[in-house]
């Protein structure tokens, strides 16, 4: 709950130029069809162009909060476009609040970390709901941005750092595949001779 901070001026300029996008993440609970499920509610700028997420659907003017969810999330909770769900969260002071939201889009993505257990809303709406104006939990910069140092209290992490675990798994699979290939090649040569 405490992992958020003010967006520094330098990064704020990058956000205005479209070279970065802030994301605010808060814990919440949704109540689809009377059931209760813990989720992460993520606020993102609907006009961002950095991530390939259909966030422009969050610009739709609704009487309720426009919500974007993933295909897996929709399937596991029996939700479809146009459904209404109740969302409950805590604001910055720890006070519970709730409102009803409408699912305006269901995205089809292969990345489960932005799908399962995530509810996407407009950044401005989430900042207003949680009383965290001009704050974010993470800031994603566009590829090729030369920012390589920490800014204020924000720690910069490269793509290589963020993908370390996946790269190690791929490397170990390559080694084991090489060993298996060598054994099979040796057996084939033995059978021929």
N, C-alpha and C positions, 0 to 999 in steps of 0.2 A: 504493500500500500504506500510505502514511502519512496518508491523508486520513480520519482518524477522531479522535474526541476524547471526553472525558467529557461526559456530558449535564449541563448546569448545573441547579442547584436550581429556578430559576424555570421552566425548560422541563420539568423533571421533574414539577413540580406540574401543568403543562398536560397532560402525558402521562397522569398518573393520573386527571385529570378527563375524559379522552377528547377533548381539544381539539387534541392533537398526537400524532403517531406517529413514533418514530425508526426509521430504516432503516440497517442496517450492510451495507456492500458490500465484498466481497473477490473477488479473482481466483481462479479455480479451473479445473479441467479435469475434464470428464466423459468416461466411456468407454462409450458406448452400443454394444452389439454388437461390442466389440473395437476400435472406432474411437476416435480422440482428438479432442476439441473443446474449445477454450477458451471459458469462460463467465464471467459474473459471478454469484456466489452472493450473494443478497440476503436478509438477515434482516429480518423484519417481525413485529410483534405480531399473532398470530392473531386477537385479539379487537378489533382496530382497526375503526373505523367511518368513517374519513375518506376512504380510497381505495375505489373500487368494484372491489375485487379479492376473489375468494372465499377470503380467508385463513383463514376459520373451518375449512376443510378441513385445515389444518395442526395442528389440535387432536386429530386422530385418533391414538389410541394404537397404535403399531406397534412391532415388534421392531427395525425399521430407521428411518432418518431419513425422516419424511414430506416429500415434495417436491411443489411446485406449479409447473407450467410452462404456457406459452402454447400455443395451437393451432399457430402457425407453427413454434415450436420442436419440437413433437411431430411435425409433418409432415416437417420437414427432417431429423430424426434417426430417423424410423420408430419413434417411441415411442407407447405408449398407456397408459391408466390401468391401474395394477397392475404395470407393468414395473419392474424393478430396474436401477439404474445405479450405477456406482462413481464417486465424487467424490473428487478430490485437491485439497488446498489447502495454503497455508502459514499457520502460526500467527503470532502477533505476534513471535516470536523468529526467524522464517524457517525453521522446521522443517517439512518436508513431513509431511502426515498424510492418511489416506484412510479412507473408509468406504462402505458400501453404503446407498443410499437407495431408497425406493419412491415412485413417482409416484402420489399419492393423488387428484389433480385436474388436469384440463387446462382452463384458462380460455379463453374465447372473447372476445378483445378486439380493438378496432380500433387500439390504440396499439402500434406495433411496438417502441417503446423499452422497454416492460415485458415484452415477449414474446420476441422473437428474441435468443438468446444469454443469456437470463436463467434462473436457477434460484432459486425462492423457497423459503425454509425459515423456521422459527420463529426469531425474534430471539434468544430465550434459548438455543436450540440453537447458533446461529452464534456467539454471544458465548462460550459454553462451549468450542466447537470451536477458536476462534482465541485464546482466553485474553484476550478484550477485554471483560471484565465492565463493564456500565454505560457502554458506549461506542457511538457511532453515527457514520455517515458523513454523514447528512443527517437533518433533522427536518422533517416536513411538518406545517404547521398547518392547521386547518380554515378554510374560507372565512369571512370576516367577523371573524376574530380581529384585534384592534387592535394587535398587536405590529408595530411599525414601526421599531424600532431594533435594533442589534446587541446580543447578550447574550453576555458573556464573549468568547471567541474565535470565536463563531458569528456569521456575517454573514447578516443577513436580506435576502432577495431577494423583491421583490413579484412577483405573477403577470405584471404588465406587463413587468417586466424579463426574466423567464424566457421570455416569448412575443415578444420584440422581433423576432427573425428572421422568425417566421411573420407577424407584423403587417406587416412591411416587404414581404414577398412579396405579401400580400393587397392592400396599398395600390398596389404597382406593377401588379398585374393589373387593378385598378380603373381606373387611368389608361390603360393600353393598351386596355382594353375600351371606355372612353369615346372614345378616338381612333378606334377601328375603327367604333364606332357612328356617329360624326360623318361619317366617310368614306362609309359605306353610305347614310346619310341624304342626303348631298350627291349621290351617284350616283342615288339614287331620284328626287330632285327634278329633276335634270338630265334624266333619262329622261322624266319627266312633261312638262316644258316643251319 
